[in-house]
Amino acid sequence: MKQLINVKQWKKNSMRLLIGAFLLWFVIAFLIYPNFNIILASFRTESGFSFAIVRKLFESPIAMDGLKNSFILAISLAITTNIVGVFIVLVSEYFEIRGAKLLKIGYMTTFIYGGIILVSGYSMIYGENGIVTKTLASFFPNFNVQWFGGFWAVLFVMTVSTTTSHMMFLGNAIKSIDNYTIEAAKNMGASSFYIIRRIVLPVVLPTIFAITILQFLGGLSAFAAPLIIGGKDFQTIAPLILELNKIPGSQGLALMLSLVLGLTTILLLILFTKLEKGGTFFSISKTKAVYVKQKINHKALHIFVHAIAYLLFIIYVMPVVLIIAFSFTNSAAIHEVKLSFSAFTLDNYQTVFHDIEKITPFFNSANFSIQAAIAVTIIVLLGVGIRRKHDNFFTQFIEYAFLIPWMLPSTLIAIGFLTTYDEPKLIIGNKVLIGTTEILVLAYIIILIPITSRLLRASYQSVDQDYELAAKSLGASSFYTFRRIVLPMLLPTVLALIVLNFNSLLSDYNIAAFLSHPLKEPLGLLIRRYTSVEATGDTQALIYVFSTILMAIAAITVSIVYGWLLKEKKK
């Protein structure tokens, strides 16, 4: 009997050691080593280590303009996104606005499309061949058809496309405001503006501050918008890194820019975190009343707010409506930017689904995405599980290592993989990852780890440990307990994360632009290739079709996750 117990204990310890060894290897090989190597590679020359690349960076007008433009965009985006984001949350959640539910649906369209799809959509509407541009040119013959480009165009698109965080987080914060406090202020004669400034905003300020950090960092590492609509006059760091990496002799400058971008992101995160901790945020009421929407009593202000609210609604919804409409339009009508019932056709969809060459990039992206989504969930489950069982230095190290990609822009992660695994490395069995599909999947796993880790950890903490202790007392093994008790409780969150992660990678361009296999083109690269001034009606039709398909998948994803999986978990 004692011998049997010893065998079970040995198997248990062996499994823990195996899992621990795998996690340690994974963290070192793909989270630490590539990022450490990029620091070394930035200063490595044929004659040894040199800091000459730093001087070259400061002497390069293109690099310095890229850095300046990135900071200008980041600061501007933090301001404009908060202005627009706070406004749309107020009109959809705080004020009593006619059609508020419809407005909310319109503002939430950024949930179902983003990245290169969204930027391409705005480019096809406001760009040189866009419907808005051609309409304006027909009324004004001297109208500049290349008006939509540069800093202001990038800022406009990114402002509209990044208010998702406001609708998701700030909307919930607004709903939690104590109605007693607002009513007390109104009874004392406070105006609506005064209540918003002195009561509402102070309560939701922590949420706004957190969103501002995300927006600033997003602007700093912006990729798709500056690349597609920034033009030659407005280049930021991330697209510049991609271009420099393709030019022989300029890879060192690309590495240095990647390093500067990564270090800046880390320093800003530390600074913002300290500033946030130094603030004092509180609500003065102890007994809260259910929030009630507020009326706008001033007639002129009431009309003005409604007008701006519906103008923004049109701006948000128009790309989605036109993309779907043009996906069912023939190539001639697309080229002429004319919508009519006579141009209606299903040929675009038949072309995509019947031509294997056209649909292959979609299947490639789906394959890479599902591999990464499943793999990251398994890896994080192992890490979170071992952290729950053993609170020691090793598990803490794994937990914090999982957060490393959160501090680094995706561009830096991609460059790290490129410079590290372009030759055989012992840590991965002397294999070369460059030119394989595995490197793209691994990079996807890395960028998904932080959010997956945080959400799974939160879900794991909700599992009552008494169930596990009861199973253990009945002689159940750790694996059996996890499989029959813990996993079923985590399953809604696990499935939700797999679905959301899969959806988030389908149209990826940022990572794919650096690491994609030349014979396995992902959908993001195809969309970028077809999004150009020279694009014909046929190629634009394909973009509209793929965009519509991706939006439909995203809508279904959101419905499944929030309407079924996570809803079931709340019961």
C-alpha positions in Angstrom: 0.0 0.0 0.0 2.8 2.4 0.9 4.6 1.5 -2.3 1.5 2.2 -4.3 1.2 5.6 -2.6 4.8 6.3 -3.4 4.3 5.4 -7.1 1.3 7.8 -7.3 3.3 10.6 -5.6 6.2 10.0 -8.0 3.8 10.2 -11.0 2.3 13.4 -9.6 5.6 15.0 -9.0 6.9 14.0 -12.4 3.9 15.6 -14.1 4.4 18.8 -12.2 8.1 18.9 -13.1 7.3 18.2 -16.8 4.7 21.0 -16.9 7.1 23.3 -15.1 10.0 22.5 -17.4 7.8 23.1 -20.5 6.6 26.5 -19.2 10.1 27.5 -18.3 11.4 26.5 -21.7 8.5 28.3 -23.5 8.9 31.5 -21.5 12.7 31.7 -22.1 12.6 30.6 -25.7 9.8 32.8 -26.9 9.1 35.6 -24.4 12.6 36.5 -23.0 15.3 35.3 -25.4 14.0 37.1 -28.6 13.5 40.4 -26.8 16.9 40.2 -25.1 18.5 39.2 -28.4 17.0 42.2 -30.2 18.8 44.5 -27.7 22.1 42.7 -28.5 21.4 42.7 -32.3 20.7 46.5 -32.2 24.3 47.2 -31.2 26.1 44.2 -32.9 28.3 44.9 -35.9 30.8 42.8 -37.9 33.6 44.2 -35.8 31.8 43.7 -32.5 29.5 45.9 -30.3 29.1 49.5 -31.3 26.8 52.4 -30.4 27.2 53.9 -33.8 23.7 52.9 -34.7 22.4 55.4 -32.0 24.2 58.2 -33.8 22.9 56.9 -37.1 19.3 57.0 -35.7 19.6 60.6 -34.6 21.2 61.6 -37.9 18.4 60.0 -39.9 15.7 62.5 -40.8 13.2 59.8 -41.8 13.7 58.0 -38.4 13.4 61.2 -36.4 10.3 62.3 -38.3 8.8 58.8 -37.7 9.4 59.2 -33.9 8.0 62.7 -33.9 4.9 61.7 -35.8 4.3 58.7 -33.5 4.3 60.9 -30.4 2.2 63.6 -32.1 -0.4 60.9 -33.1 -0.3 59.3 -29.6 -0.9 62.6 -27.8 -3.6 63.7 -30.3 -5.3 60.4 -30.2 -5.5 60.3 -26.4 -7.3 63.7 -26.6 -9.7 63.1 -29.5 -10.6 59.6 -28.6 -11.6 60.7 -25.1 -13.7 63.6 -26.5 -15.6 61.4 -28.9 -15.6 58.3 -26.6 -17.0 60.1 -23.6 -19.6 61.9 -25.8 -21.0 58.7 -27.4 -21.1 57.0 -24.0 -23.0 60.0 -22.5 -25.6 60.1 -25.3 -26.1 56.3 -25.3 -26.0 55.6 -21.5 -26.2 58.9 -19.5 -28.7 61.2 -21.3 -32.2 60.6 -22.4 -31.7 60.6 -26.1 -34.3 59.6 -28.7 -33.1 56.5 -30.5 -30.4 55.8 -27.9 -30.5 52.0 -28.5 -30.0 52.6 -32.2 -27.2 55.0 -31.6 -25.5 52.4 -29.3 -25.7 49.7 -32.0 -24.1 52.1 -34.4 -21.3 53.1 -32.1 -20.6 49.5 -31.3 -19.9 48.5 -34.9 -16.2 48.8 -34.1 -16.7 45.6 -32.1 -17.2 43.6 -35.4 -14.5 45.0 -37.5 -11.2 46.7 -37.0 -7.6 46.8 -38.0 -6.8 46.7 -41.7 -10.5 45.9 -42.5 -11.7 49.1 -40.9 -8.9 51.3 -42.3 -9.6 49.8 -45.8 -13.3 50.5 -45.4 -12.7 54.2 -44.6 -10.1 54.4 -47.4 -12.6 53.1 -49.9 -15.1 55.7 -48.7 -13.0 58.8 -48.3 -10.0 57.9 -50.4 -9.2 59.0 -53.9 -11.7 56.5 -55.5 -14.1 56.7 -52.5 -17.8 57.4 -52.8 -17.6 60.5 -50.7 -14.6 61.9 -52.6 -16.2 61.2 -56.0 -19.5 62.7 -54.9 -17.7 65.9 -53.8 -15.6 66.0 -57.0 -18.8 65.8 -59.1 -20.1 69.0 -57.3 -16.8 70.8 -57.1 -14.7 70.1 -60.3 -11.5 71.5 -58.6 -11.9 69.4 -55.5 -8.6 67.7 -54.5 -9.4 64.0 -54.7 -6.3 63.2 -52.6 -7.6 65.2 -49.6 -8.0 62.2 -47.4 -4.5 61.4 -46.3 -1.8 62.4 -43.9 -2.0 63.2 -40.2 -5.6 64.4 -40.0 -6.9 61.4 -41.9 -5.1 59.0 -39.7 -6.2 60.7 -36.6 -9.9 60.7 -37.8 -9.9 57.0 -38.6 -8.1 56.0 -35.4 -10.3 58.2 -33.3 -13.5 56.6 -34.6 -12.1 53.1 -34.6 -10.7 53.0 -31.1 -13.7 54.1 -29.0 -14.5 50.4 -28.4 -12.9 50.6 -25.0 -15.1 53.5 -24.0 -18.3 51.6 -25.0 -17.2 48.5 -23.2 -15.7 49.9 -20.0 -16.8 53.5 -19.6 -20.4 52.5 -20.4 -20.5 50.1 -17.4 -18.8 52.8 -15.2 -21.5 55.3 -16.1 -24.3 52.8 -15.2 -22.8 52.3 -11.7 -23.0 56.0 -10.8 -25.2 56.7 -7.7 -28.4 58.4 -8.7 -29.0 59.8 -5.2 -25.9 62.0 -5.7 -27.1 63.3 -9.0 -30.6 64.0 -7.7 -29.1 65.9 -4.7 -27.0 68.0 -7.0 -30.1 68.8 -9.2 -32.1 69.8 -6.1 -29.4 72.2 -5.1 -29.7 73.9 -8.6 -26.7 72.3 -10.3 -26.8 72.4 -14.1 -26.3 69.3 -16.2 -22.8 70.4 -17.3 -21.8 71.1 -13.6 -23.1 67.6 -12.6 -21.1 65.9 -15.4 -17.9 67.9 -14.5 -18.1 67.6 -10.7 -19.9 64.3 -10.1 -19.9 62.0 -13.1 -16.4 62.5 -14.5 -14.6 62.2 -11.0 -16.4 58.9 -10.4 -15.4 57.4 -13.8 -12.0 59.1 -14.0 -10.1 55.8 -13.1 -11.7 54.2 -16.1 -11.0 57.1 -18.4 -7.4 57.2 -17.2 -6.9 53.5 -18.0 -8.5 53.9 -21.4 -6.2 57.0 -22.1 -3.2 54.8 -21.4 -4.4 52.3 -24.0 -5.1 55.0 -26.5 -1.7 56.7 -26.1 0.1 53.4 -26.5 -2.1 52.4 -29.4 -1.3 55.7 -31.2 2.4 55.3 -30.5 2.5 51.8 -32.1 -0.1 52.5 -34.8 0.4 50.4 -37.9 -2.4 49.9 -40.4 -3.9 53.5 -40.5 -0.5 55.3 -41.0 0.6 52.7 -43.5 -2.6 52.8 -45.7 -3.7 56.5 -45.4 -0.8 58.2 -43.8 1.0 58.7 -47.2 4.6 59.9 -47.6 4.0 63.0 -45.5 3.0 61.1 -42.3 5.1 58.1 -41.5 5.1 56.6 -38.0 7.5 54.2 -36.3 5.7 50.9 -36.9 5.2 51.2 -40.7 8.7 52.7 -41.0 10.2 49.6 -39.3 8.6 47.4 -41.9 9.9 49.4 -44.7 13.4 49.8 -43.3 13.6 46.0 -42.6 13.1 45.4 -46.3 16.0 47.7 -47.4 19.5 46.1 -47.4 21.7 47.9 -44.9 18.8 49.5 -43.1 17.9 46.5 -40.9 20.1 47.9 -38.0 18.0 51.1 -38.1 14.8 49.1 -38.1 16.1 47.2 -35.0 17.0 50.4 -33.2 13.6 51.9 -33.9 11.9 48.7 -32.6 14.0 48.9 -29.5 13.2 52.6 -29.0 9.4 51.8 -29.4 9.6 49.0 -26.9 11.5 50.9 -24.3 9.2 53.9 -24.7 6.2 51.8 -24.2 7.6 50.2 -21.0 8.6 53.5 -19.5 5.3 55.1 -20.3 3.4 52.2 -18.7 5.5 52.6 -15.6 4.9 56.4 -15.5 1.2 56.1 -16.2 0.8 53.4 -13.5 2.5 55.6 -10.9 0.4 58.6 -11.9 -2.8 56.5 -11.6 -1.8 55.2 -8.1 -1.1 58.8 -7.0 -4.7 59.9 -7.8 -7.6 59.9 -5.4 -10.9 58.7 -6.8 -14.0 58.0 -4.7 -17.7 58.1 -4.6 -19.2 59.9 -1.6 -22.4 57.8 -1.3 -22.6 54.6 0.7 -26.2 53.6 -0.2 -26.5 53.7 -4.0 -29.7 54.1 -6.0 -30.3 52.6 -9.4 -29.1 54.9 -12.2 -31.8 56.8 -14.1 -31.0 58.6 -17.5 -30.9 62.4 -17.3 -32.9 64.8 -19.5 -31.4 67.7 -21.3 -33.7 70.6 -20.4 -32.0 73.3 -22.5 -33.8 73.2 -25.9 -30.9 74.5 -28.0 -28.4 72.1 -26.3 -30.9 69.3 -26.7 -31.0 69.8 -30.5 -27.3 70.2 -30.7 -26.5 67.0 -28.8 -29.0 65.1 -30.9 -27.4 66.5 -34.1 -23.9 65.6 -33.2 -25.0 62.2 -31.9 -26.6 61.2 -35.2 -23.8 62.7 -37.3 -21.4 60.4 -35.4 -23.8 57.5 -35.9 -23.6 58.1 -39.7 -19.8 58.2 -39.6 -19.7 55.0 -37.6 -22.3 53.1 -39.6 -21.6 54.3 -43.2 -18.4 52.1 -43.7 -20.3 49.0 -42.6 -23.4 49.7 -44.7 -21.4 50.5 -47.8 -19.0 47.6 -47.5 -22.0 45.2 -47.3 -23.9 46.9 -50.1 -20.9 47.0 -52.5 -20.1 43.3 -51.8 -23.4 42.6 -53.7 -22.6 45.0 -56.5 -20.9 44.3 -59.9 -17.4 45.5 -60.6 -18.5 48.3 -63.0 -20.7 49.9 -60.4 -17.9 49.5 -57.8 -15.5 51.3 -60.1 -17.9 54.1 -60.8 -19.0 54.1 -57.1 -22.7 53.9 -57.9 -25.3 51.9 -56.0 -28.4 50.7 -57.8 -30.6 47.6 -57.9 -29.6 46.9 -61.5 -26.0 46.4 -60.3 -27.0 43.8 -57.7 -25.2 40.5 -58.1 -24.0 37.4 -56.2 -21.1 36.9 -58.6 -18.6 38.4 -56.1 -19.4 35.7 -53.5 -19.5 33.0 -56.2 -16.0 34.1 -57.3 -14.6 33.9 -53.8 -16.2 30.6 -52.8 -15.7 28.8 -56.1 -12.1 30.0 -56.9 -9.7 28.1 -54.6 -7.0 30.7 -55.2 -9.2 33.5 -53.9 -10.5 31.7 -50.8 -7.1 30.2 -49.8 -5.8 33.3 -47.9 -9.0 33.1 -45.7 -8.4 29.4 -45.0 -4.7 30.2 -44.2 -5.7 32.8 -41.7 -8.4 30.6 -40.2 -5.8 27.8 -39.8 -3.2 30.0 -38.2 -5.8 31.6 -35.9 -7.4 28.4 -34.6 -4.0 26.9 -33.9 -2.9 29.9 -32.0 -6.2 30.3 -30.1 -6.2 26.7 -28.9 -2.5 26.6 -28.1 -2.4 29.8 -26.1 -5.4 28.6 -24.1 -3.7 25.3 -23.2 -0.4 27.0 -22.3 -2.1 29.6 -20.1 -4.2 26.9 -18.5 -1.1 25.1 -17.5 0.5 28.3 -16.2 -2.5 29.5 -14.2 -3.2 26.0 -12.9 0.3 25.5 -11.5 0.3 29.0 -10.1 -2.9 28.2 -8.2 -1.5 25.0 -6.7 2.0 26.4 -5.8 2.6 30.0 -4.7 6.4 30.3 -5.0 9.1 32.2 -6.9 8.9 30.0 -10.0 5.1 30.3 -10.5 5.3 34.0 -9.8 8.0 34.3 -12.4 5.8 32.5 -15.0 2.9 34.7 -14.1 4.8 37.9 -14.6 6.5 36.6 -17.7 3.1 36.0 -19.3 2.6 39.8 -19.1 5.7 40.7 -21.0 3.9 41.0 -24.5 1.6 43.5 -22.9 4.5 45.9 -22.5 5.8 45.4 -26.0 4.4 46.5 -29.4 3.6 43.7 -31.8 6.2 45.2 -34.2 9.0 44.6 -31.6 7.8 41.0 -31.0 7.9 40.3 -34.7 11.4 41.8 -35.2 12.6 39.8 -32.2 11.5 36.6 -33.8 13.1 37.6 -37.1 16.5 38.4 -35.7 16.6 35.5 -33.3 15.3 32.5 -35.3 16.8 33.3 -38.7 19.5 30.6 -38.0 19.6 27.3 -36.1 19.3 27.8 -32.3 19.9 25.1 -29.7 17.0 26.2 -27.5 14.5 25.1 -30.3 16.4 22.0 -31.4 18.7 23.8 -33.9 15.8 24.6 -36.1 15.3 27.7 -38.3 11.8 29.2 -38.0 12.1 31.9 -40.6 10.3 30.8 -43.7 7.9 28.5 -41.8 4.3 28.9 -40.8 5.2 28.0 -37.2 6.9 31.3 -36.6 3.6 33.2 -37.4 1.5 30.9 -35.1 4.1 31.3 -32.3 4.0 35.1 -32.6 0.2 35.0 -32.5 0.4 32.9 -29.3 2.7 35.4 -27.7 0.5 38.5 -28.4 -2.5 36.6 -27.1 -0.9 35.4 -23.8 -1.4 38.5 -21.6 -5.2 39.0 -22.1 -5.8 35.2 -22.0 -3.8 34.9 -18.8 -5.6 37.7 -17.0 -9.1 36.5 -18.0 -8.4 32.8 -17.2 -6.8 33.7 -13.9 -9.8 35.7 -12.9 -12.1 32.8 -13.9 -9.9 30.3 -12.1 -10.2 32.3 -8.9 -14.0 32.0 -9.0 -13.7 28.2 -8.7 -14.3 27.1 -5.1 -11.3 25.1 -3.9 -13.5 23.1 -1.5 -14.6 21.0 -4.5 -11.0 20.2 -5.3 -10.2 19.4 -1.7 -13.3 17.1 -1.5 -12.2 15.2 -4.6 -8.7 14.9 -3.3 -10.0 13.4 0.0 -11.9 10.8 -2.0 -8.7 9.7 -3.7 -9.1 11.5 -7.0 -5.8 12.4 -8.8 -5.0 16.0 -9.7 -5.6 15.4 -13.4 -8.9 13.7 -12.7 -10.0 16.6 -10.5 -9.1 19.1 -13.1 -10.8 17.2 -15.9 -14.0 16.4 -14.1 -14.5 19.4 -11.7 -12.3 22.4 -12.6 -12.4 22.3 -16.4 -16.3 22.1 -16.6 -16.5 25.2 -14.5 -13.9 27.0 -16.6 -15.3 25.8 -19.9 -17.5 28.8 -20.8 -14.6 31.2 -20.3 -12.2 28.8 -22.1 -14.5 28.5 -25.1 -15.2 32.2 -25.1 -11.4 33.0 -25.2 -10.8 30.6 -28.0 -13.6 32.1 -30.1 -12.6 35.7 -29.3 -8.9 35.1 -29.9 -9.6 33.2 -33.2 -11.7 36.2 -34.4 -9.1 38.8 -33.4 -6.4 37.1 -35.6 -8.4 36.4 -38.8 -7.6 39.8 -40.4 -4.3 40.4 -38.7 -1.8 42.4 -40.7 0.7 43.8 -38.1 2.4 40.5 -37.4 1.7 38.8 -40.7 3.5 41.6 -42.6 6.8 40.5 -40.9 6.4 36.8 -40.4 4.1 35.3 -43.0 5.2 32.4 -45.2 5.5 33.5 -48.9 3.4 30.6 -50.1 0.8 30.8 -47.3 -0.5 34.3 -47.6 -2.8 35.3 -44.8 -6.0 37.3 -45.4 -4.6 40.5 -44.0 -1.8 40.7 -46.6 -4.3 40.1 -49.4 -6.5 42.9 -48.2 -3.5 45.2 -48.0 -2.4 44.3 -51.5 -5.9 45.0 -52.9 -6.3 48.2 -50.9 -4.6 50.7 -53.3 -5.5 53.5 -55.6 -4.7 51.2 -58.6 -7.2 48.5 -57.4 -9.7 47.5 -60.0 -13.4 47.0 -59.5 -12.9 43.2 -59.3 -10.2 43.4 -56.6 -12.2 45.9 -54.6 -15.2 43.6 -54.8 -13.1 40.8 -53.2 -12.2 43.1 -50.4 -15.8 44.0 -49.8 -16.8 40.3 -49.8 -14.0 39.3 -47.4 -14.8 42.3 -45.1 -18.5 41.3 -45.0 -17.6 37.7 -44.2 -15.3 38.8 -41.4 -17.9 41.2 -40.0 -20.5 38.4 -40.0 -18.1 36.1 -38.2 -17.3 38.8 -35.7 -21.0 39.5 -35.1 -21.7 35.8 -34.6 -18.7 35.6 -32.3 -19.8 38.4 -30.1 -23.3 36.9 -29.9 -22.0 33.5 -28.9 -19.6 34.8 -26.4 -21.7 37.5 -24.7 -25.1 36.1 -25.4 -24.5 32.5 -24.5 -21.1 31.4 -23.1 -20.4 34.2 -20.6 -24.1 34.7 -19.9 -24.3 31.1 -18.8 -21.4 31.6 -16.6 -23.1 34.5 -14.7 -26.0 32.4 -13.8 
